[in-house]
């Protein structure tokens, strides 16, 4: 599978010497919901590559809110002031993560908020 142009793969030492781990980094563009650099594009890569784990940059509280909405099909609440403040300083709003979490669950990947 060919990764998007902004993505890259790293190979790192695993827990055992003979085992190497592959890490794929998929940067998201702030505010981009579709097209290159979007969460939809990242979700497409996740569905195509079926990783065992997906790490997302979300605190546990925000992760829980996005996951609940993604699983139950509920619309996300309007962003909190904290979410908006993080967005102003380059963070992603919660709804931008929903396609990623849905794709990860669809392929059986463990989602780890970091």
C-alpha positions in Angstrom: 0.0 0.0 0.0 1.4 3.4 -1.0 1.2 5.9 1.9 0.1 9.5 1.4 3.0 11.9 0.6 3.1 13.4 4.1 3.2 10.1 5.8 6.4 8.1 6.6 7.4 4.7 8.0 10.0 4.1 10.7 11.5 0.7 11.7 12.6 0.5 15.3 14.0 -2.2 17.6 11.3 -4.3 19.2 11.3 -5.8 22.7 13.4 -8.7 21.4 16.5 -8.3 19.3 15.3 -10.4 16.4 12.0 -8.5 16.2 11.8 -5.1 14.5 8.7 -2.9 14.7 7.2 -0.8 12.0 5.8 2.6 12.9 3.8 4.6 10.4 3.3 8.3 11.1 0.3 9.9 9.5 0.3 13.7 10.2 -3.1 15.4 10.0 -3.6 18.9 8.7 -5.5 21.1 11.1 -9.1 21.6 10.0 -8.8 19.2 7.0 -11.8 16.8 7.1 -11.4 15.3 3.7 -8.7 15.2 1.0 -4.9 15.0 1.4 -3.8 15.2 5.1 -7.3 14.7 6.4 -8.6 12.4 9.1 -10.6 10.6 6.3 -7.3 9.9 4.5 -5.7 8.6 7.7 -8.8 6.3 8.2 -8.4 5.0 4.7 -4.7 4.1 5.4 -5.8 2.4 8.6 -8.4 0.3 6.8 -5.9 -0.6 4.1 -3.0 -1.5 6.4 -4.9 -2.9 9.4 -2.3 -2.0 12.1 -2.4 -3.7 15.5 -2.3 -0.4 17.3 -3.3 3.2 16.5 -1.9 6.0 18.7 -3.9 9.2 18.7 -2.9 12.5 20.3 -5.8 12.9 22.6 -6.1 13.2 26.4 -8.2 10.4 28.0 -11.2 12.7 28.6 -11.4 13.8 24.9 -10.7 10.3 23.7 -13.6 9.0 25.7 -15.9 11.6 24.3 -14.9 11.0 20.7 -15.1 7.2 21.1 -18.6 7.3 22.7 -19.8 9.5 19.9 -18.2 7.3 17.2 -19.6 4.1 18.7 -23.0 5.3 19.4 -23.3 7.4 16.2 -24.1 10.5 18.3 -23.1 14.0 17.1 -20.2 15.5 19.0 -21.1 18.3 21.3 -19.9 21.8 20.5 -16.2 22.1 21.4 -15.3 23.2 24.9 -13.3 26.4 25.5 -10.3 24.1 26.2 -10.8 22.3 22.9 -11.1 25.6 21.0 -8.0 27.0 22.8 -6.0 23.9 21.8 -7.3 24.3 18.2 -6.1 27.9 18.0 -2.6 26.7 19.1 -2.4 24.0 16.4 -4.4 21.2 18.0 -7.2 19.1 16.3 -10.8 19.3 17.3 -12.4 16.1 18.5 -14.6 15.5 15.5 -11.5 15.3 13.4 -10.6 12.1 15.2 -13.9 10.3 14.8 -13.1 8.7 11.3 -9.8 7.5 12.6 -11.3 5.8 15.7 -14.0 4.2 13.6 -11.5 2.8 11.1 -9.2 1.5 13.9 -12.1 -0.3 15.5 -13.2 -1.7 12.2 -9.9 -3.4 11.7 -9.6 -4.5 15.3 -6.7 -2.2 16.2 -6.1 -1.2 19.8 -6.5 2.6 20.1 -4.0 4.2 22.5 -4.5 7.9 23.4 -1.1 9.6 24.0 
